[in-house]
């Protein structure tokens, strides 16, 4: 684990860090810290410019210089340069807030955590700044294009207890999804199969004859013309599980850019929300034993805002 960062958070985002390797038997492969930083960081990072501007610092806050001798097992801290991110439309409503928890109603297209090209436009970064909670962290995650109820912890000391609830599947979850109405489909039914996501692949694949690792109860909630809202109760938590299971029934979720086919959609195109809503979740609070239940205020179909 890295030591406490010497730089403050900026725009709700803590500093990044890298560490030089531990001491090796032979001579180091780099003569200076500048040389190592160029080796370690991707080409899109302007290492030279950041060294000149003293934007790399050590644990004590002192700047790293271009020709500083290379030192093994050294933490280097810096703030990332962020791209100009389009503001994700839609309100990030707070459904509940207390000493330990913040529960929000997440709009589509907003990442749960800073990741890849979505940093400032993430729930964590936005709320840390807006609510003045620098240690705010998610107890679980929703996909960027999924909407609905998301639970976060206010401080690091509460994080483990609530994350464990989700990891141990001690949280009852219900989702709503909009898809084609098929009156021939006999509901409710339970979809069971084995899902696997290969590294680097966009889609999850169903593995025939493998042990079941994904299970979803599918029920009809109500009919909307030629479409229907389905109530989905996942009993496991595999990547893209609900989307794959409905697509496998011939009912791909409206607005899904991955299933059944991968569509060429720009990452900042907010025109067609995925019609999948994390509608409700409930659990027994691990700290005080209270029964907790939170429900989204959003309704399907979701419309661009």
C-alpha positions as a Python dict, from the first residue, in 0.01 Angstrom:
ca = {
    (1, 'X'): (0, 0, 0),
    (2, 'X'): (126, 350, -76),
    (3, 'X'): (180, 599, 206),
    (4, 'X'): (-50, 894, 262),
    (5, 'X'): (-38, 1119, -47),
    (6, 'X'): (155, 1446, -14),
    (7, 'X'): (-79, 1620, -263),
    (8, 'X'): (-438, 1723, -188),
    (9, 'X'): (-734, 1605, -390),
    (10, 'X'): (-815, 1813, -698),
    (11, 'X'): (-1166, 1835, -841),
    (12, 'X'): (-1265, 1555, -604),
    (13, 'X'): (-994, 1324, -739),
    (14, 'X'): (-691, 1214, -540),
    (15, 'X'): (-341, 1218, -689),
    (16, 'X'): (-208, 928, -894),
    (17, 'X'): (110, 745, -798),
    (18, 'X'): (373, 518, -947),
    (19, 'X'): (655, 331, -771),
    (20, 'X'): (1000, 238, -891),
    (21, 'X'): (1081, -135, -865),
    (22, 'X'): (1249, -286, -561),
    (23, 'X'): (1626, -310, -562),
    (24, 'X'): (1761, -576, -801),
    (25, 'X'): (2097, -762, -779),
    (26, 'X'): (2244, -588, -1084),
    (27, 'X'): (2283, -221, -1172),
    (28, 'X'): (1957, -29, -1237),
    (29, 'X'): (1832, -5, -1594),
    (30, 'X'): (1780, 372, -1559),
    (31, 'X'): (2026, 640, -1454),
    (32, 'X'): (1779, 913, -1363),
    (33, 'X'): (1424, 947, -1234),
    (34, 'X'): (1331, 1136, -1551),
    (35, 'X'): (1442, 840, -1761),
    (36, 'X'): (1241, 596, -1548),
    (37, 'X'): (926, 813, -1557),
    (38, 'X'): (939, 821, -1938),
    (39, 'X'): (971, 443, -1937),
    (40, 'X'): (690, 392, -1685),
    (41, 'X'): (422, 635, -1804),
    (42, 'X'): (236, 615, -2136),
    (43, 'X'): (324, 835, -2431),
    (44, 'X'): (18, 1055, -2375),
    (45, 'X'): (170, 1184, -2048),
    (46, 'X'): (394, 1488, -2103),
    (47, 'X'): (665, 1372, -1863),
    (48, 'X'): (916, 1638, -1971),
    (49, 'X'): (671, 1922, -1924),
    (50, 'X'): (553, 1791, -1589),
    (51, 'X'): (913, 1759, -1466),
    (52, 'X'): (984, 2120, -1566),
    (53, 'X'): (668, 2234, -1385),
    (54, 'X'): (761, 2032, -1070),
    (55, 'X'): (438, 1832, -1091),
    (56, 'X'): (599, 1504, -982),
    (57, 'X'): (666, 1489, -607),
    (58, 'X'): (803, 1243, -352),
    (59, 'X'): (635, 1133, -29),
    (60, 'X'): (762, 1443, 149),
    (61, 'X'): (624, 1674, -120),
    (62, 'X'): (964, 1763, -265),
    (63, 'X'): (970, 1786, -647),
    (64, 'X'): (1131, 1522, -867),
    (65, 'X'): (1384, 1670, -1111),
    (66, 'X'): (1482, 1545, -1455),
    (67, 'X'): (1836, 1444, -1357),
    (68, 'X'): (1769, 1318, -1002),
    (69, 'X'): (1954, 985, -962),
    (70, 'X'): (1731, 683, -999),
    (71, 'X'): (1622, 532, -666),
    (72, 'X'): (1449, 194, -622),
    (73, 'X'): (1125, 151, -421),
    (74, 'X'): (1030, 518, -444),
    (75, 'X'): (673, 648, -465),
    (76, 'X'): (613, 936, -706),
    (77, 'X'): (289, 1134, -690),
    (78, 'X'): (120, 1358, -950),
    (79, 'X'): (-216, 1488, -1071),
    (80, 'X'): (-342, 1357, -1403),
    (81, 'X'): (-419, 1590, -1691),
    (82, 'X'): (-788, 1537, -1762),
    (83, 'X'): (-950, 1562, -2102),
    (84, 'X'): (-1236, 1804, -2152),
    (85, 'X'): (-1522, 1569, -2073),
    (86, 'X'): (-1873, 1652, -2194),
    (87, 'X'): (-2107, 1689, -1898),
    (88, 'X'): (-2325, 1380, -1862),
    (89, 'X'): (-2691, 1491, -1877),
    (90, 'X'): (-2940, 1402, -1606),
    (91, 'X'): (-2964, 1471, -1235),
    (92, 'X'): (-2761, 1275, -983),
    (93, 'X'): (-3028, 1272, -713),
    (94, 'X'): (-2943, 1187, -352),
    (95, 'X'): (-3208, 945, -225),
    (96, 'X'): (-3061, 910, 125),
    (97, 'X'): (-2773, 1045, 332),
    (98, 'X'): (-2659, 971, 685),
    (99, 'X'): (-2334, 933, 879),
    (100, 'X'): (-2232, 616, 695),
    (101, 'X'): (-2413, 606, 362),
    (102, 'X'): (-2501, 816, 61),
    (103, 'X'): (-2752, 656, -175),
    (104, 'X'): (-2800, 812, -519),
    (105, 'X'): (-3023, 765, -822),
    (106, 'X'): (-2764, 745, -1099),
    (107, 'X'): (-2845, 867, -1450),
    (108, 'X'): (-2729, 667, -1753),
    (109, 'X'): (-2384, 736, -1903),
    (110, 'X'): (-2230, 841, -1569),
    (111, 'X'): (-1947, 612, -1451),
    (112, 'X'): (-1953, 491, -1093),
    (113, 'X'): (-1579, 545, -1047),
    (114, 'X'): (-1318, 736, -1248),
    (115, 'X'): (-1203, 506, -1524),
    (116, 'X'): (-1052, 542, -1869),
    (117, 'X'): (-1191, 849, -2045),
    (118, 'X'): (-1449, 913, -1772),
    (119, 'X'): (-1287, 1073, -1470),
    (120, 'X'): (-1447, 1404, -1376),
    (121, 'X'): (-1777, 1270, -1508),
    (122, 'X'): (-1811, 993, -1251),
    (123, 'X'): (-2031, 958, -946),
    (124, 'X'): (-1741, 943, -703),
    (125, 'X'): (-1554, 1247, -833),
    (126, 'X'): (-1866, 1462, -868),
    (127, 'X'): (-2004, 1379, -525),
    (128, 'X'): (-1677, 1402, -334),
    (129, 'X'): (-1660, 1760, -450),
    (130, 'X'): (-2030, 1848, -422),
    (131, 'X'): (-2086, 1689, -80),
    (132, 'X'): (-1745, 1764, 70),
    (133, 'X'): (-1675, 1394, 135),
    (134, 'X'): (-1316, 1322, 23),
    (135, 'X'): (-1334, 952, 127),
    (136, 'X'): (-1665, 877, -46),
    (137, 'X'): (-1648, 534, -215),
    (138, 'X'): (-1899, 297, -379),
    (139, 'X'): (-2009, -10, -188),
    (140, 'X'): (-2082, -170, -528),
    (141, 'X'): (-2090, -60, -892),
    (142, 'X'): (-2329, -4, -1176),
    (143, 'X'): (-2222, -12, -1540),
    (144, 'X'): (-2177, 334, -1689),
    (145, 'X'): (-2487, 301, -1908),
    (146, 'X'): (-2707, 148, -1634),
    (147, 'X'): (-2925, 380, -1425),
    (148, 'X'): (-3065, 361, -1075),
    (149, 'X'): (-2983, 298, -710),
    (150, 'X'): (-2617, 315, -610),
    (151, 'X'): (-2490, 292, -251),
    (152, 'X'): (-2173, 471, -138),
    (153, 'X'): (-1996, 491, 197),
    (154, 'X'): (-1903, 828, 344),
    (155, 'X'): (-1569, 733, 505),
    (156, 'X'): (-1300, 470, 467),
    (157, 'X'): (-1387, 315, 806),
    (158, 'X'): (-1733, 210, 681),
    (159, 'X'): (-1623, 81, 342),
    (160, 'X'): (-1537, -280, 425),
    (161, 'X'): (-1859, -364, 609),
    (162, 'X'): (-2088, -250, 328),
    (163, 'X'): (-1873, -379, 42),
    (164, 'X'): (-1878, -721, 208),
    (165, 'X'): (-2259, -723, 193),
    (166, 'X'): (-2249, -698, -185),
    (167, 'X'): (-1956, -938, -224),
    (168, 'X'): (-2137, -1199, -12),
    (169, 'X'): (-2465, -1149, -204),
    (170, 'X'): (-2648, -1040, 111),
    (171, 'X'): (-2830, -763, -77),
    (172, 'X'): (-3167, -818, -246),
    (173, 'X'): (-3170, -642, -584),
    (174, 'X'): (-3442, -583, -841),
    (175, 'X'): (-3399, -430, -1186),
    (176, 'X'): (-3647, -315, -1447),
    (177, 'X'): (-3575, -347, -1820),
    (178, 'X'): (-3763, -238, -2131),
    (179, 'X'): (-3766, -482, -2422),
    (180, 'X'): (-3991, -630, -2690),
    (181, 'X'): (-4308, -789, -2559),
    (182, 'X'): (-4333, -1158, -2642),
    (183, 'X'): (-4673, -1293, -2529),
    (184, 'X'): (-4561, -1647, -2616),
    (185, 'X'): (-4294, -1641, -2348),
    (186, 'X'): (-4415, -1813, -2033),
    (187, 'X'): (-4319, -1604, -1734),
    (188, 'X'): (-4193, -1604, -1467),
    (189, 'X'): (-3890, -1812, -1555),
    (190, 'X'): (-3534, -1848, -1430),
    (191, 'X'): (-3240, -1823, -1671),
    (192, 'X'): (-2937, -2028, -1565),
    (193, 'X'): (-2610, -2068, -1752),
    (194, 'X'): (-2235, -2010, -1739),
    (195, 'X'): (-2108, -1669, -1847),
    (196, 'X'): (-1747, -1586, -1930),
    (197, 'X'): (-1587, -1262, -2040),
    (198, 'X'): (-1258, -1306, -2221),
    (199, 'X'): (-992, -1046, -2155),
    (200, 'X'): (-1026, -760, -2402),
    (201, 'X'): (-1360, -881, -2541),
    (202, 'X'): (-1659, -648, -2556),
    (203, 'X'): (-1923, -915, -2509),
    (204, 'X'): (-1975, -1184, -2251),
    (205, 'X'): (-2020, -1534, -2391),
    (206, 'X'): (-2239, -1820, -2277),
    (207, 'X'): (-2037, -2139, -2222),
    (208, 'X'): (-2250, -2448, -2292),
    (209, 'X'): (-2233, -2744, -2053),
    (210, 'X'): (-2021, -2550, -1799),
    (211, 'X'): (-2125, -2526, -1432),
    (212, 'X'): (-2391, -2260, -1373),
    (213, 'X'): (-2248, -1931, -1245),
    (214, 'X'): (-2526, -1691, -1351),
    (215, 'X'): (-2893, -1700, -1252),
    (216, 'X'): (-3174, -1446, -1308),
    (217, 'X'): (-3544, -1455, -1230),
    (218, 'X'): (-3738, -1288, -1514),
    (219, 'X'): (-4095, -1163, -1454),
    (220, 'X'): (-4336, -951, -1655),
    (221, 'X'): (-4402, -620, -1480),
    (222, 'X'): (-4633, -453, -1731),
    (223, 'X'): (-4693, -416, -2105),
    (224, 'X'): (-4633, -89, -2292),
    (225, 'X'): (-4776, -126, -2642),
    (226, 'X'): (-4550, -363, -2834),
    (227, 'X'): (-4292, -346, -2558),
    (228, 'X'): (-4288, -461, -2198),
    (229, 'X'): (-4114, -378, -1874),
    (230, 'X'): (-3957, -687, -1721),
    (231, 'X'): (-3863, -725, -1357),
    (232, 'X'): (-3525, -892, -1319),
    (233, 'X'): (-3400, -1042, -994),
    (234, 'X'): (-3035, -1150, -1021),
    (235, 'X'): (-2927, -1429, -789),
    (236, 'X'): (-2564, -1392, -899),
    (237, 'X'): (-2360, -1095, -1013),
    (238, 'X'): (-2177, -1174, -1335),
    (239, 'X'): (-2067, -900, -1575),
    (240, 'X'): (-2351, -799, -1814),
    (241, 'X'): (-2561, -1083, -1670),
    (242, 'X'): (-2904, -922, -1709),
    (243, 'X'): (-2832, -794, -2058),
    (244, 'X'): (-2707, -1134, -2178),
    (245, 'X'): (-2994, -1324, -2019),
    (246, 'X'): (-3265, -1109, -2176),
    (247, 'X'): (-3090, -1109, -2513),
    (248, 'X'): (-3070, -1489, -2489),
    (249, 'X'): (-3450, -1498, -2459),
    (250, 'X'): (-3477, -1297, -2780),
    (251, 'X'): (-3555, -983, -2580),
    (252, 'X'): (-3252, -752, -2603),
    (253, 'X'): (-3289, -446, -2381),
    (254, 'X'): (-3380, -132, -2571),
    (255, 'X'): (-3076, 90, -2622),
    (256, 'X'): (-2819, -185, -2559),
    (257, 'X'): (-2505, -113, -2767),
    (258, 'X'): (-2352, -459, -2705),
    (259, 'X'): (-2624, -723, -2719),
    (260, 'X'): (-2711, -895, -2941),
    (261, 'X'): (-2468, -704, -3166),
    (262, 'X'): (-2184, -463, -3093),
    (263, 'X'): (-2284, -122, -3229),
    (264, 'X'): (-2047, 156, -3328),
    (265, 'X'): (-2155, 419, -3073),
    (266, 'X'): (-1937, 712, -2974),
    (267, 'X'): (-1845, 707, -2606),
    (268, 'X'): (-1994, 1054, -2549),
    (269, 'X'): (-2316, 991, -2743),
    (270, 'X'): (-2596, 1035, -2489),
    (271, 'X'): (-2893, 1006, -2725),
    (272, 'X'): (-3005, 646, -2662),
    (273, 'X'): (-3004, 544, -2295),
    (274, 'X'): (-2993, 177, -2208),
    (275, 'X'): (-3340, 97, -2074),
    (276, 'X'): (-3209, -89, -1770),
    (277, 'X'): (-3282, 48, -1423),
    (278, 'X'): (-3144, -67, -1087),
    (279, 'X'): (-3488, -21, -936),
    (280, 'X'): (-3459, -136, -577),
    (281, 'X'): (-3222, -289, -324),
    (282, 'X'): (-3257, -398, 37),
    (283, 'X'): (-3026, -531, 307),
    (284, 'X'): (-2976, -561, 681),
    (285, 'X'): (-2736, -289, 791),
    (286, 'X'): (-2410, -453, 907),
    (287, 'X'): (-2345, -178, 1163),
    (288, 'X'): (-2674, -132, 1351),
    (289, 'X'): (-2892, -418, 1221),
    (290, 'X'): (-3156, -187, 1072),
    (291, 'X'): (-3351, -298, 766),
    (292, 'X'): (-3255, -76, 471),
    (293, 'X'): (-3455, -41, 149),
    (294, 'X'): (-3394, 209, -131),
    (295, 'X'): (-3592, 258, -452),
    (296, 'X'): (-3520, 458, -767),
    (297, 'X'): (-3749, 746, -857),
    (298, 'X'): (-3684, 694, -1228),
    (299, 'X'): (-3933, 523, -1456),
    (300, 'X'): (-3899, 343, -1787),
    (301, 'X'): (-3870, 439, -2064),
    (302, 'X'): (-3576, 664, -1981),
    (303, 'X'): (-3553, 959, -2218),
    (304, 'X'): (-3246, 1167, -2312),
    (305, 'X'): (-3212, 1475, -2089),
}
